[in-house]
Amino acid sequence: MHNKRGLFLIISAVITISLSFTPSLGSSVNIANAQSSPCVNGEIISSHSSNILPVILIHGYFEPSSIWSVWEDLLSQNNIPFCTVSFHQSDDPCGSAKDHAGELAQIVQQVKSMTGQDKVNIVAHSKGGLDSRVYLDNTNTPDVANLIMIGTPNGGSPLADNTILANLWLKFSPPNSFFCTPALFDLATGAAATMANQNTHTNYWTIAGDWVPLLQFCSASLIDTPGSNYLRLVLGLNNDGIVPVESVESQQYFHHLSPSNHCHQDLLGDGEYKVAEPILLGKQ
């Protein structure tokens, strides 16, 4: 078991090092007022229906805002105003949940002003859900009707835990170029971001990826090898390849939407959108 633990630490380190060399994607041209818009992409327009609130899309750990391209098209088809966020003031995409939450407070007010609505909906992938939870806790704002968290490690991520251990084991001293910090530490089990309190003004929803190692591989993950899948099976982790289901759904006040059979990085397709669509249209 000791050898397996060491192997897992090495795999975790390799993953994180590989991620650090992922090329960043350029932001698209800002919409509305290019000087003041908080969106790197989106269609922020006045909503004629009081039931259709603007949607703020928030990316996760070490992700570009372009991950939302499918959702942007689907939101446009439904005439739902949206804003795709890229955090610029907090060393995005490696900023802490606390820093991102501070920026999000400003972004929500800007989107409300741009759309003429008094509330917004937030849809967040992975760590973006923790950023949003911290924002909601810190402000106790009534401005967010729904938060939909997709693959968010609300109870922490075993992969992050082992990556941090590998960092110490390999005698690296974070922050450094091999690790996306301080964001990485928000993903650890027991991190302050995972312990954010409930904002009773907001409905919290989750979509978890239900990945079964014996039946499929995670094509989007950098650790998709037969050995790594077997290792996860031995460790008893039934998850989307990165975040366990029980972590996504960890709080009693979360409402659980239908799970997805996609991998962590593939949780932003039309299937997941259809699950969230009634909420975004004000029908649920």
Order of alpha helices (4+ residues) and beta strands (2+ residues): alpha-beta-beta-alpha-beta-alpha-beta-alpha-beta-alpha-alpha-beta-alpha-alpha-beta-alpha
